C-alpha cells in the first residue's frame, strides 16, 4: 500500500485561514517525503449542507491537490463496527451510561485533564447495567489497562499524555472520532499525520488504541496554530478569516496562499514552487498571529 499523508476536515462550515495553513503544511510534509496526499471528509457528526463542496473548492483555490478520490467517514461504518467487535471479543469494551455533566462533575484521577473519564461504569454488575439500560442508551467505552502513553512527534519530540477509558461509540450510535481516525488512517495507508498542535493531547489515546488493534502507528507532526491578536486560536468570529470573507474585502485566494507561505518562511507562489524550500526543521515553532491584510 502506498504511504501517504492527509488532511481531514470536518464539513461543519467554511475553512478559515488556520485550517488552510494546516492543509498546506500537510501537503508540503507529504510531498517533501515522497508520499501521496489524501483528503478525508470527517463527516460523522452532522454536516452543514454545502460545506464539503465549499471546503474542497477553497483547498483547490490555495493550490492543495489530492492524489485519490475523497473518502468520507459516513461511508465506512463497517470498518468501525469490525474494530469495535474485535475489541469487545477481547473483553476490552464496556457499556457506559454516564451523562456529560456527570463526567465533568465526577472526581478524576490526579493529573488527569478535566473531562477525563473516571471509570464510573467500568465495574457495574449485570443487574446494574440492566437497570440503566431501561432509562438511558449506552455508549461503548474502551477498557484501558494503562493511564498514559508516549508518542514521538516530529516537531515536539517525545510526548506523554493521559489515556482514559475513551468512548468508541456514542450513545446515539455514532462512531467516536478517536476510533474512526485510527481505523481510517490505517485503512488508507496513511503513515504521516500532520495536524494542529491542539490535537496533540488526544494523540496518545489514538496511538494506544492503534496498538490494541494491531495497526501501524503513523509519524506525527503537530504544527503551531493560527491565533488572533489575543493569542487565542483563530475562529470565524475574528473577522475576515475565510477565503470568501477575504475575497469580499479585495484579497484573492492567491494572496492568501502567499501570506501562508510567507508565514512559514517559504517563497510566495505556487505550492510546487515552495516545495523545494520546505524543511520541517526550519518551520516556525510559535503560533502565527493573524492580521487581516489590506487589499
N, C-alpha and C positions, 0 to 999 in steps of 0.2 A: 504494500500500500504506500502511495506517495506521501511523504511528510509534508506537513502544511501548517501555516499559521491561520488565524481567523479574526474576524470582527463579528460580534454577535449582539446587535442592538435589540432592544425591546420596542415594539411598534406602538408606543403609548403617545407619541407626538413627534414633532419635528426634532431632528438632531440639532444641538447647539454647538457652539464653537469648540467646547471641551470634548464632546463626542467625536467631532470631525478630526480634531487633533489626535485623539487616541486611535482612530481608524487609520489615519495616515501613518502614525508610528507603527501600528500593527503591520501595515503593508510594507513599510520600509524594513522592519525586522525580518519579515518572511522573505522578501525578495533578496535582501543582502545576504541571507544564509542559504539561498538556493531552494527555498521552499515554494510550494504553491500557496496561494492566498484564497481562502474560502469565506463566504458570507453565510451566516446562520441567523435567521429571524427567531428570536426567543419570545414566542407569542403564546406561552401557556396561560398567562394572565390575560384579562380582557384587553383586546387591542382596539385602538381608536380607528374607526373607518377611514381608509385612505392613508394612514400613517406609514405603512410599509412602502407604498409607492413613492411617497414624499422622501423617505429616508434613502431609498435606492437612487432616486434622482439626485439628491444632494451629494451622496457619496461619489457618484459619477461626475458631478459638476466640479468637484475639487480634485478629480483625477484618480480616485480609488477604483481599481478594477479587480474583478474576481475571476478565478480560473475554472469554475464549475457552476452548475445550476445552484440557485439559492435553496437552502434547506430550511424547513420550518418545523419547530418543535411539535406543533399540533398534529403533524403527520407521523410522529414517531412513538406513539403510545405503547406499541407492542414491545419496543426495546426497553422502555422504562418498567413495564409490567414484568418482563423477564428478569430484570435486575432485582426488583423487589421480591419476586418469588424465590430467587436464589438465596437472598439474604434471609428470608423467612424460613426456608427449608433448613438453613444452618442455625436457626434459633437466634438470629441477630435482630429481630424486629419485635415490637410490641405495640398494642393499641394505646393511644393517649387521648384522654377526654378533657384535658385542661383548656380553659379559655386563655386568650392572650393576656387578659387582665390578671388572671390567677398566676400566670407565669411571671409577669412583671412584679407582682406583689410578693411572691414566694421568696424566702431566703435562699441565696445561692451559695455555691462553694467559694471559699476565699480566692480572690484574684480572678474569678470568672466575670466576664463582661455582663452588663445589665441585659437581662433578657435571656441569658444562657439557661437552658432547661435544667431544673434541679432534680429531675428524676421522680417526680410525684407519682406517675402511673407505672413506674418500672416494675414494682413488685405487687401490683394488685392481684388479688385472688380471682379465680374464675367467677365466683359469685359476685365479687365487687365489679368486675367488668360487665357482667350481665345487667346489673342494676344501672350502671352508667350508660350502657347501650340503649336502654329504654328511653333515655331523656336527651341524649346528645350523640351525633355521629362521631366516630373516632378518626383521628389521624393515625398514620403509621410512622413510628419513630425507629431509628437505628439504636440498637443496644450496643453501645460502645464499651470497649474494655481498656480505654486509655483516657487520660484527662487533657493531654496536649500532644501535639505532633509538630515535627520540624519539617520545613521545606527550604529549598535553596532558591533564591531569586537572583536573576542575573544582575539586577541593579541594586538590590537591597541586601544581598548576602544571605546568610542563614537567618531564618525567622522561625520562631517557635510560637504557636498560637494555641488557644484553648479549643478542645474538641468536646462537645457535649452530645447528648442523645438527639441529634438533629432530625427534623421531620423529613421523611421520604415521600409521603403522600399526604396532602392536606385533607381535612375532614370534608371538603367539598368534592373530593375525588381527583383533584388536580395534582399532578406530579410536582414535587417541590424543586426549586431551582437547583439546589446543591446536588441532587441526584441527576437531574436532567443534563446539567452541564458536563458532569463526569462521563456519563454514558455517551453523550453526543460527541465529545472530543475524541474519545477512544474509537467510536464507530466511524468517524470521519478521517481518522489518521492524523489528527491534529496533535503535533508534538511540540508546539510552541504556543504559549498563551501570553499575549500582550494585552494588558488592560489597565485601568486606572488604579492608583495605589490605595484608593478607598476600599477596594475589594481584597486587599492583602489579608486582612484578618479572617476572611472566610476560606482562604486557600488551604490551611492545614486540615480543615474539615473535609474538603474535597479530595485532598491527597490521601488522607486516611481512608476515605470511602473507596477511592480507586484501588487502593492496596487490598482492601477486603474483597473487592470484585475481581481481583487478579488482572487489573488493567494497567497499562504502562502510564507512567507519570510524564506529563509534558514538561518542557523547560518553561519556567515562569519569568516574566519581566513586568513588574508593576511600575507604571510610569507616573510622574507627577501630574496633578490635576491642573485645570484652569480655574482660577479663583477670581472673585470680584475684588474691589478696592478694599473691602474689609477682611480679605483673606479667607472668605467663605466660598465653598465650592460653587462654581457658576451655575445659575439656574435661569430659566426663561423670564423670571421677574426682574432680571438685571438689565433690562433694556434690549437693544438690538443685538441679539446673540445667535439668531438663526440666519441661514442664507436668505430666506425670504425677507426678514426684517432688515437685514443689511442691504439687500438689493433695493428696498424701498427708500433707503437714505443715500442711494447712489454708490454703494460699494458692491461690485460684482463678485461672483464666486472665485474668479481667478485672483483677485486681490486678497480675498480671504485665505485662499491656499498659500499665497506668497507670504502673508503675515504669519501663518502657522509655520511654514518652513523657516522663516527668519527667526522665529521664537526658539527653534531647535538648533540654531547656528548653521543652517543649510542655505544654499543659494536659492533665490526665487526662481520660478519657472515650473516646468512640469515635474512630476514625481520621478520620472525616468532621469531627468537632469540632476535631481538632488541625490539619487540613489548612490552614485559612486563616492559621494562625500559623506555618506552616512556611516557612523561608527557608534555603537551603543555606549562605549566607554567615554565618549565626549559629550553625551547628552546633558542638558541642564538637570540639576538634581532638585531644584526648588520649583514650586508651583509657578505657573505663568499667570501674572496679573493682567486680566483683560480690560482694555480700554477701547471703547468703540472709536475707530479711526474716523477722521474726517474724509469726506468724499473728495 
